[in-house]
Amino acid sequence: MTPPLPRGGTLLLAAIAGTAIANNYALQPALTTVAADLGAPLSVIGLVPAAALGGCVIGFAFLLPLTDHLAPNRLVPAQLTALAAALALAAAAPGAAVLLTAYLLIGAAAGVAAQAGNIAGRHAPPGRRGTGVATVAAGMSAGILLSRLAGGALTDLLGWRWMLLVFSALALLGATAAATLLPGRRPHASRTYAATLAALPPLLRRHPRLRRAVATGGLWYFAFNLIWVALALALAQQPHGLGPTAIGLYSLAGLLGFAVLPLTGRLCDRYTPNVLVVAGIAAAVTGAALLATGLESPPVTALGLALFDAGCFAAQAANQSRVIALDPHRSGSLSSVYLVLYFTIGSLGSSLAARLLDALGWRGITFTALGALLLAALLARPARSGNVRCPRPRASGRSPG
């Protein structure tokens, strides 16, 4: 029997997920400042978000499956400690090469956010797995959104290096709490870690629904990263010329995404997730269409970002729940395959943002995002046999492994 989380354990995992994943985005409002400070081209420093996402892919491939093998109170603190060390390295970076290397490590360690969601789902009470996953997803979305505001404000107040050290301290605080409060029982694994890694690629071949989830999720995450990285760069340039704090304030518009996730979790526990995926994509398309009108009107931009983020976050929570539903006893492995490919596709949006912004302008960015979202909507239409409810743990089930 999988032991339940202690009281407040899901909220702790949500906080850990949010503060960890925030490190992939906190530096985005300050990219022009960092480029000037290091004497590096903006096109090179603009690769920092892509490096972070690339690191996430590495972490999801090699570290996320460890949730099927190690006790949460050992695994989560270890990764948070590594995250703190990588952030300290980035803060001391003398040039672009060291900074990009540090962000590969930061991204890999920040993948603990996905581990938190998997742990919350695995240790949830019967009939509450969707709510547990959505609660951690809400923490992640809050971290993603507020990271830009916090990163921009701390950069203006302390400088970007000290901003990174503040986030390093938060990671160490989370490590201490996780070591104290998370369950100490090791999952019952039916295979070794090496065998688990070797078994990951066949999962994609074995589960058609996993392939569909990867394709749809990757497309909207590509659009998400393309929009947000390009937005930070566009607002820093003329005719806007905004500073890091002002750019970070735009992230507040995305708080609607944070607000809808608890509702998404409850609906996912009650109904099938496919409808929620399609509805989320529809909301994201509406938001992207508003953003395509330009950045001259802050209220319109804010509304567009709110709908865009709410749609992407709601669709992702439902999509990951149906991935876990394929085989709850191998949720770590399934989530690893899903998130590796999800973030690989999403990292293309980050890496292409600066170049596409120069070549196509802001409207070209939004039209590209709209194309990706519409393709995701086309692929998201479920087959008649594909409507599965969000996973519910078996009342007498054995420990997942």
Buried (B, 14 or more C-beta within 10 A) or exposed (E): EBEEBEEEBBBBBBBBBBBBBBBBBBBBBBBBBBBEBBEBEBEBBBBBBBBBBBBBBBBBBBBBBBBBBBBBBBBBBBBBBBBBBBBBBBBEBEEBEBBBBBBBBBBBBBBBBBBBBBBBBBBBEEBBBBBBBBBBBBBBBBBBBBBBBBBBBBBBEEBBBEBBBBBBEBBBBBBEBBBEBBBEEBBEBEBEBEEBBEBBEEBBEEBEBBBBBBBBBBBBBBBBBBBBBBBBBBBBBEEEEBBBBBBBBBBBBBBBBBBBBBBBBBBBBEBBBBBBBBBBBBBBBBBBBBBBBEBEEEEBBBBBBBBBBBBBBBBBBBBBBBBBBBBBBBBBBBBBBBBBBBBBBBBBBBBBBBEBBEEBBBEBBBBBBBEBBBBBBEBBEBEEEEEBBBBBBEEEEEBBB
